[in-house]
Amino acid sequence: MSQQEETEYETVTLTDEEGNDREFALLTLVELEEGTFAVLAPLDQLEAMESDEDEGPGFDLYAFAYKETDEGVDLDPVEDEALLERVFEVAEEVLFGDELDEDEDEDEDEDEDEDEN
């Protein structure tokens, strides 16, 4: 008997340029010298991935400059490509660090096996 774990996410509703509201899950906050950044993923994509036994295509990630104010939280899209890349690198390490390490170990083992032949 297997029991699926349901992950609870803090959610954020964002409105696109066409006025459509979409729910996003706050995956992590990344602290860099330039400030704090929120890494979000569409909630519907995360839920579909969690309910699907196959690994599937994954989900999209978005980064926003994150600032707490008296009225709530301000989120501004990160447009600088170099900064965006750094935010995602840190976020991937935080979110998938153990999985990334395991993948690297497997790749190294495969390389060693090939070198021995």
Wavefront OBJ file of the C-alpha trace (Angstrom):
o trace
v 0.000 0.000 0.000
v 1.588 3.251 -1.068
v 0.569 6.620 0.165
v 1.220 9.693 -1.971
v 2.515 12.715 -0.132
v 0.755 15.944 -0.960
v 3.057 18.909 -0.899
v 1.646 22.164 0.393
v 2.857 25.265 -1.398
v 2.482 28.895 -0.558
v 0.629 30.246 -3.570
v 0.667 33.542 -5.398
v -1.888 34.719 -7.956
v -0.430 36.721 -10.820
v -2.295 38.508 -13.572
v -0.870 38.315 -17.086
v -0.916 41.060 -19.726
v -4.309 39.851 -20.968
v -5.900 40.102 -17.523
v -5.942 36.364 -16.823
v -5.219 35.257 -13.250
v -2.931 32.265 -12.778
v -1.870 30.510 -9.561
v 1.826 29.938 -8.910
v 3.577 28.002 -6.190
v 6.390 29.728 -4.335
v 9.154 27.122 -4.480
v 11.945 29.021 -2.773
v 13.431 32.413 -2.020
v 16.979 33.005 -3.227
v 19.250 35.489 -1.470
v 21.930 37.135 -3.635
v 23.953 40.339 -3.327
v 21.424 42.000 -5.659
v 18.516 41.173 -3.355
v 15.933 38.500 -2.663
v 14.289 36.593 -5.497
v 11.203 34.395 -5.529
v 11.243 31.293 -7.717
v 7.732 30.336 -8.806
v 6.193 27.506 -10.818
v 2.664 27.257 -12.231
v 0.565 25.416 -9.651
v -1.348 23.454 -12.278
v 1.907 22.079 -13.735
v 3.194 21.028 -10.304
v -0.055 19.315 -9.393
v -0.148 17.478 -12.726
v 3.435 16.317 -12.264
v 2.808 15.145 -8.686
v -0.305 13.182 -9.655
v 1.369 11.592 -12.667
v 3.509 8.518 -12.018
v 5.665 9.272 -15.074
v 8.298 11.933 -14.739
v 6.694 13.925 -17.539
v 8.010 17.121 -19.068
v 8.477 18.892 -15.734
v 7.397 22.424 -15.024
v 8.308 25.999 -15.910
v 10.234 28.180 -13.476
v 9.902 31.941 -13.154
v 12.030 34.354 -11.127
v 10.876 37.616 -9.593
v 12.575 40.230 -7.456
v 10.892 39.817 -4.055
v 10.244 42.711 -1.688
v 7.987 42.767 1.364
v 6.029 46.001 1.852
v 3.369 47.271 4.247
v 0.715 46.303 1.665
v 2.092 42.782 1.104
v 4.708 41.509 -1.303
v 5.959 43.116 -4.516
v 7.095 40.796 -7.297
v 8.931 42.213 -10.312
v 10.082 39.952 -13.168
v 13.836 39.450 -13.487
v 14.796 40.585 -16.971
v 18.600 40.512 -16.735
v 19.628 37.180 -18.305
v 22.851 36.814 -16.288
v 21.040 37.500 -13.019
v 18.222 35.153 -13.996
v 20.729 32.384 -14.662
v 22.359 32.876 -11.236
v 18.969 32.847 -9.482
v 18.023 29.589 -11.199
v 21.413 27.990 -10.422
v 20.989 28.674 -6.703
v 17.320 27.654 -6.772
v 18.103 24.346 -8.499
v 20.756 23.574 -5.903
v 18.311 24.338 -3.077
v 15.387 22.488 -4.646
v 17.113 19.571 -6.329
v 20.578 19.462 -4.734
v 20.400 15.854 -3.557
v 18.946 14.690 -6.872
v 21.573 16.625 -8.841
v 24.354 15.100 -6.718
v 22.980 11.592 -7.337
v 22.803 12.238 -11.093
v 26.401 13.505 -11.100
v 27.554 10.428 -9.156
v 25.819 8.147 -11.678
v 27.423 10.040 -14.581
v 30.862 9.723 -12.955
v 30.345 5.977 -12.395
v 29.395 5.548 -16.068
v 32.480 7.529 -17.168
v 34.725 5.364 -14.977
v 33.204 2.185 -16.419
v 33.835 3.466 -19.948
v 37.443 4.397 -19.077
v 38.110 0.866 -17.789
v 37.052 -0.681 -21.101
l 1 2 3 4 5 6 7 8 9 10 11 12 13 14 15 16 17 18 19 20 21 22 23 24 25 26 27 28 29 30 31 32 33 34 35 36 37 38 39 40 41 42 43 44 45 46 47 48 49 50 51 52 53 54 55 56 57 58 59 60 61 62 63 64 65 66 67 68 69 70 71 72 73 74 75 76 77 78 79 80 81 82 83 84 85 86 87 88 89 90 91 92 93 94 95 96 97 98 99 100 101 102 103 104 105 106 107 108 109 110 111 112 113 114 115 116 117
